[in-house]
Amino acid sequence: MHQNPDHDEIRSLLKNAKNIAVVGLSDKPDRTSHMIARALQEAGYRIFPVNPVLKEPVLGEKPYAALAEIEEPIDIVDVFRRSEYCVPIAKDAVAAGAKALWLQQGIVNEEAAAIASDAGLTVVMDRCIKVDHAILLGRS
């Protein structure tokens, strides 16, 4: 069974990351994925919206239908999809060369965690990246 990294490892991951692909990002400002992506931008990260239904820029960034379309290095794949959709996302994160797979609060998939972890990615499940950023780095 997967165990999340300790606070020091999560702090290091967040401190060293620059690019975060947000899978399942909504263009609706009242949705949690949108609010968290905006907060990540405000904290200095570059976000890459990943959602095949998005056609217009979200938070000033071009949307992508899939992780494979992103041509820049991805540090963290932050997932806002239901647990049952996470296995293909984990495979895509590995194929894209991401450093970490982060399943947001309420999202748990042991198979996806194993796929990513076995490929050397740091895996965080069932945690909010914005909350951890605020707690571990002292800003939101």
C-alpha positions in Angstrom: 0.0 0.0 0.0 1.3 3.4 -1.0 2.6 5.8 1.7 3.0 9.5 0.9 6.4 11.0 1.1 7.3 12.7 4.4 7.0 16.5 4.8 10.7 17.1 4.0 10.4 15.3 0.6 7.1 17.1 -0.3 8.7 20.4 0.7 11.7 19.7 -1.5 9.4 18.7 -4.4 7.3 21.9 -4.1 10.4 24.1 -3.7 12.2 22.7 -6.7 9.2 22.4 -9.1 8.6 25.0 -11.8 6.1 23.5 -14.2 2.8 21.8 -13.1 0.4 20.1 -15.5 -3.1 20.3 -14.0 -5.1 17.4 -15.4 -8.8 18.0 -15.2 -8.5 21.8 -14.9 -11.8 23.6 -15.3 -12.2 26.9 -17.0 -14.9 27.8 -14.5 -13.5 30.1 -11.8 -15.7 28.6 -9.0 -14.3 25.1 -9.5 -11.7 23.8 -7.0 -9.3 22.9 -9.8 -9.4 26.5 -11.2 -8.9 28.0 -7.7 -6.0 25.8 -6.9 -4.3 26.3 -10.3 -4.7 30.1 -9.9 -3.1 29.8 -6.4 -0.2 27.8 -7.9 0.3 30.5 -10.5 0.3 33.1 -7.8 2.9 31.1 -5.9 5.2 31.3 -9.0 4.6 28.0 -10.8 3.8 27.8 -14.5 0.7 25.7 -15.0 -0.3 23.7 -18.0 -4.1 23.1 -18.3 -4.8 19.5 -19.4 -8.4 18.9 -20.4 -9.6 17.8 -23.8 -12.8 19.9 -23.6 -10.9 23.2 -23.2 -10.5 25.2 -26.4 -9.5 28.6 -25.1 -6.7 29.7 -22.7 -7.3 29.1 -19.0 -5.6 31.4 -16.5 -3.7 32.8 -19.5 -2.2 29.4 -20.5 -2.9 27.4 -23.6 -4.8 24.2 -22.9 -3.7 20.7 -23.9 -5.8 17.7 -24.6 -3.2 15.3 -23.1 0.1 15.4 -21.2 1.9 14.1 -24.3 1.2 17.4 -26.1 3.2 19.5 -23.6 6.7 20.1 -25.0 8.2 21.5 -21.9 9.5 19.6 -18.9 6.8 18.7 -16.3 7.8 18.6 -12.7 4.4 17.7 -11.2 1.3 16.2 -12.7 -1.5 17.5 -10.4 -4.7 15.4 -11.0 -8.3 16.6 -10.6 -10.0 13.4 -12.0 -11.9 10.7 -10.2 -9.8 7.8 -8.9 -10.9 5.4 -11.6 -9.4 7.5 -14.3 -5.9 7.8 -12.7 -4.2 4.7 -14.2 -3.9 6.1 -17.7 -2.9 9.4 -16.3 -0.1 7.8 -14.3 1.1 6.0 -17.5 1.0 9.3 -19.4 2.9 11.1 -16.5 5.6 8.4 -16.8 5.8 8.7 -20.6 6.0 12.5 -20.3 9.0 12.3 -18.0 7.3 14.0 -15.1 9.0 14.0 -11.8 5.9 13.6 -9.6 2.3 12.5 -9.7 0.0 14.3 -7.3 -3.5 13.0 -6.8 -5.6 15.7 -5.1 -7.5 15.3 -1.8 -10.1 12.6 -2.1 -8.3 10.8 -5.0 -6.7 7.5 -4.3 -5.6 4.8 -6.8 -3.0 2.2 -5.6 -2.4 0.9 -9.2 -1.7 4.4 -10.5 0.6 5.1 -7.5 2.5 1.8 -8.2 2.9 2.6 -11.9 4.3 6.1 -11.2 6.4 5.0 -8.2 7.9 2.0 -10.1 9.0 4.4 -12.8 10.8 6.6 -10.3 8.2 9.4 -9.8 7.4 10.8 -6.4 3.7 10.0 -5.7 1.4 12.0 -3.4 -2.2 10.9 -3.0 -5.2 12.3 -1.2 -3.6 15.6 -0.4 -4.2 19.2 -1.5 -1.2 20.7 -3.2 -2.2 24.2 -2.2 -2.6 23.3 1.4 0.7 21.5 1.5 2.4 24.4 -0.2 1.0 26.9 2.3 2.0 24.7 5.3 5.4 23.6 4.1 6.6 26.7 2.3 4.8 29.3 4.3 2.8 30.9 1.5 -0.3 30.0 -0.4 
